Amino acid sequence: MRIVVAPGSFKGSIISLGACNTISRILRNSFPSADIRKVVVADGGEGTLETFVVNFGAQLRTGSASDSLGRTIKARFAMMGSVAIVQSCETVGVSLLGEEELDPLRASSKGVGEQIRDAIGAGARTILVTMGDSATMDFGLGLMAELGTQWLDHRGASLDPLIENADRICDVDMSATNRALEGIELQILFDTYDYFCGDFGQVGLYGAQKGLRPSDATYVEYLFREFARFISGRWGVDLAAVEGSSGSGGIAGTMHAMLGAKLHHTLGYLDERLGMRDLLGQADVAITGEGCLDYQTKFGKVPQFVSEWAGNRCYHVVGEVTPEGASALEGAARARFVTLNPSLDPRHALRDAATEIAASLAAWGAVN
């Protein structure tokens, strides 16, 4: 019997590595003769650094950087020879803020730029910047300013890199940025197939979870569209039509258009190197999950990827599942959901969920 365990991260509680280890341990105890394969994956948000450490031997580095509110924190990136992995949510993660602190009109991506500079200082020539789980919606204005970019108004005066100034940007001076990034290849690993603005854009899909007030949504969507118009006029890139450009508050789209960063879906990137689709296709049972299966799941999260290839042989361990989340997995006609007990510590809840799955497999005679 082949069982593949490939959960995503449970935002703010336990990353994919911990979830994978906990579920696999319970199953090994219950079914010692089963062939159980752990696949440590993430979609670009929390747990992505650990994915590169486990699968590719990346080495973690720790330094200081700014969080999205400008406070100095300890933040990690990873190195694989001359390749660096900068996980944007290490500095601008929504889990780093209290609920009362969430305010995308104040949150800056400056810290991601600081980590890119640190990675270059550590010898990186290729930098993978991963998207997901961010608290920001400044389309990378802070990141670019940290790398030397000056945002200019109609008089050529420098603007503060704040989202509220987006509709005042008429020009840009990237001379310092070009010098800082000379000889550096940038790539983006995005988490979801969405767009910079519009019906499937940053504001509509993620504004609420980042603390955007409904009364501000129309205004912020206008700012995204104005910035996209500036990008289109200067670089000829229509961010409203570029999949993945919404990543981490629009960082992905801005880096793609202005810095030539190549865009990759994180799970597609990992699959090419780990053969996850083949492994899932050969599994008798697959186990995946994340904190909440909701409307975002269908845009390319870990459970969507696993379900696509494991179909009705899939169990989903979830903190919560909404009707939209369940319908996103309708291709897995007999997918089974095991919901975590919200009153328990996440690790205890995962152990209980894994035990429930083991009992279910045994009861149905899935393992012989």
Steps between C-alpha positions, in 0.01 A plus 500: 500500500643838398407804704627846406485768770519849348329768710540873463563733792240593759542876507631639827503158671705226338695491174482222244813325632354462849162391366663247270709350780208477746260333257765259367603391851144402594450310175831312535396385846161388371619340176864392537499308173369788289724693262459852639662787309536844654490789252592828666351773282371853534334746264741790551378620839581363844709184491659562159851551640476167680388338173830606341698391805347150508488432125808681369734540797468880519670664797309751711646843578362743755532877500310815590231656283189713527155356545211653308456769767869595499606321819835322500463123527710188448429351159635203309589426141667192353803437282579218256841587365446820304121467511304676775140445607331806649160415649305825499282411798812479718483880515156602375302199621145546622577263789762745632229752584219502751152528357476855630822592313383397154483802273611463136496877454798518740674167437824516300698240307831665595617193693493280189736744329731489803514121477576512128793731577618265775480203263713682244747582776512129586608418145169431326492538123151352459226597744166322529247725674199303623151645533216433740354572846589870486346796683597753232327653201760758393587322169864493608549877523693457827703209366603692189589811701722289724681381187558861394197587289368856521132553429444844343201729461418724202761756612773238542482521879557180696193336655491292817449133403146483637191356337320833545747657255443243225279727289761778519780293346590641159859387463766287665876508544640148507869579447599396854283188480655393172847534651400304812355216294761485227572134420218378727225273367165541674220245499160506665328196651135600534235318697177556310382546142348846538552849364624842604161670483149435376247230588770252605744758628672580827230721651202276437668173593722597792410847624272384780749255652766772501277738692381717211180674602209454258468878480857521364478215249386710202773757565775237528380321186527837324861533622584153371351583161686832485830333580430229242435776247838657585673163460330436167596840364863468607577129453216379278390233749127467570500378859124451490567214257810344663423191710668504840562875495297555816755312714575656841302815445613548140874451563502221240357716224726796567817290512394322182432821307775725634779254575431227246443238770368174357172375647452136608217338690671362810347154487571470128860602565533239776325231298751535216778425747331249732264308271204555732236433235643158424524415868140607565379317191646175635360543853215289636425774751613863517470726801514876468344804663545856628355734757194596300361365174316797351454695177878550474573127485406464132757762398790257550543414867656171615169311553382593151823369347491175698130442430550553130744212485370272775128548430260307720785326679563817698443598863501868596603597852363850555438754772190612314331432167255740337248405230719684248802300615317170469369584154853595390588134547193363322724305264588281797150357516548295815757718672475468878541791741636461851456822695740592780363563848534880543525470879825302481861603446567459125744213552254311722222572252712361214576186697129448561424557132769253391363244745152550357634445147681184610182364656306586186751322277493193720119494519464521123763234445719741306818342634548122472 
